[in-house]
């Protein structure tokens, strides 16, 4: 009887150690996949407001660091159920989905139902549509300014231009952004 109890105890201990050493992937644990760029939502400190805000973060294995992509502070969409936290979680999932499918080469802007949107496109011949939309902006927002703000984060960090243009549409190369944006500390 004692041998059976000891065997059960050792089996459960081994299982517990295996789960602890090899945790499953979650959005809050980007380091669980250290060899892939991984997007997730996590609260970070915003020095401007003095509060924690949800942010779309990217784990970049080549840099062994995290890049803050978007801080979600606006309550503009909250009346329709899209709180900053919910937008962060859903958009972070979209970034990850597009990354995994190889469609997150560039970000560009467009319109969907007359609202400005930011989209993920594989090349500068593509434009925004319902299948590649990452998120909607406020109706009065300037979508070009949103992309420019992302580029401003890395200005001076690289001599290579991050913009690609095709006609009047601008594109932000995501790979170059991830290589050049400042690494942030995302302590919990």
N, C-alpha and C positions, 0 to 999 in steps of 0.2 A: 504494500500500500504506500509506504514511504517512497519507494522507487518511482511509482507512478506520479506522485505529487511532485517529486523532484524533477521528473521529466517534463511535466506540465509547466512548472515554474521556469525551467531553463528555456523551454520553447517560447513562452510568452516574453521572457527577457530578451531572447534573440530577436523576436519579432519587433519588440519595442525599440531595441537598439537600431535595427534596420530602418524602421520608420524615422527615427530621430536623425540618423546619419544621411539618409536619402529622402528628404522631404519631397512631397509632390509639388509641382509648380502652382503657384498662386500669384495673383497680380501684386501682392505685397512682398513677394520674395523673388526678385528678379535674378538674384545670384544663383538660383536653382538651375538656371540654364546659362552657365558662364560663357558658352561659345557662340551664343546667338544674340543679336540685338533684340531686346525685349522691352516692350512698352507696358506700363502699368500706372495706376492712379495711387498717389500717396500724398498725405498732407505734408506741407513744408511751411516753414516760417516765412512770412511776408514782412520784410522790414518796413515797408511803406504803411501798412495798416497795423503792424504790431501783433498780428494774429496768424494762426495757422490757416492755410487755404489748401484745397485739393489741387493737385498739379499732375499733369500727364508727364511722366518721367520715362526716360529711355536708359536702359543699361547698355553700355557700349563695351563689349569685351576687349576690343583692341586697345581701349584706353583704360580698362579696368576701373571705370567710373560711371557715374550717372549724369545725365544731361537733362536739365529742366526744359521741357518743350513748351508747355502752356500752363499758366496759372489760371485757375477758374475762380474768379471773384464775382462776376456779374450776376445779379439776381434778375436780370431782364426776362429770362425764360421761366422763372420759378412759378409764376401764376399758372402756367400750362403744365406744371409738374416736373420741369427740368431744372432742378436745383443745381448749384455749382458742383456738388458731390456727384449727383447722377450724371451730369454732362461729362464730368471727368471720367467716371467709370465707363460709360458707354463709348466715348470718343477714344479712350485708351484702348479698349477692346478693338475698335475699328482700326486704329494704328497698327495693333498687333496682327490683326487679320490681313491687312494689306501688306505688312512686312513679310509675313509667312508665305503669302501667295506671290511675292516678287513684284507687287504693283505699287510699292511705296518708293518710287524713284524720285518723284518731284511732287511738290505741292503747288497748286494754282488756285485761282479764284474763278467764280462764275455766279450764276443765278439759278435758283430752283424755286419755282412758283413766285417769282419776283423778289425773293429774299436772297441776299448775298450769302454765298457759301464758300468753304474751303474744301478742296478735293485732292485726292491722291491720284496721280497719273503716272504711267510708266514712261511716257516720253512727251516731248513738247508738241506733238501733233494731236494729242488728246485734249479734250475739254471736259468740264464738269458735267456730270449727269447723275441720276439717282443711284447708279451702281457704284460710283466712286466718291460720293460725298462723305466727308469726314464730320463736318459740323456746320451749323447755320450761324450767321452773325446777326447782330441787331440790324433792323431795317435801315437805320441811318448810318451804319458803320461803313467805312471805306475798306473794302476787302484788300485792295492793294497796300494800304497802310498796315494791315495786319501782317501780311507777308514781309513788308519792310521792317516791322518791329522784330520779327524773327531773325532777319538778316542783321539788324543792328546789334544783336547779342554777340555776333561773331566778328563784327567789323574790327579791323586791326589785328585779327588773329591769323589771317591768311592773306597771301597776296593774290590768290586765285579768286576770280569773281564767283559769287554764289548764284547770281541771277542768270537765267537763260531766258531769252525772249523769242516769241514767235508771234509776229504781228503786234497787236496791242496787249496781248496776254503775257503776264510775267510768271516765271516758275522759280521755285526754290528747290535746289538739289538737296534732298534729304541726306544722302550719304556724306556730302561735304559739310553739311550742317552738323551732323553727328561727329565728324572728325574734328571740327573746329570750335564748337560751342564750349563755353567754360564748364568744367566738371563741378557738380554741386555736391554738398554733403547732405544726405537725406536721413540723418539719424532719427530714429523713432522716439 
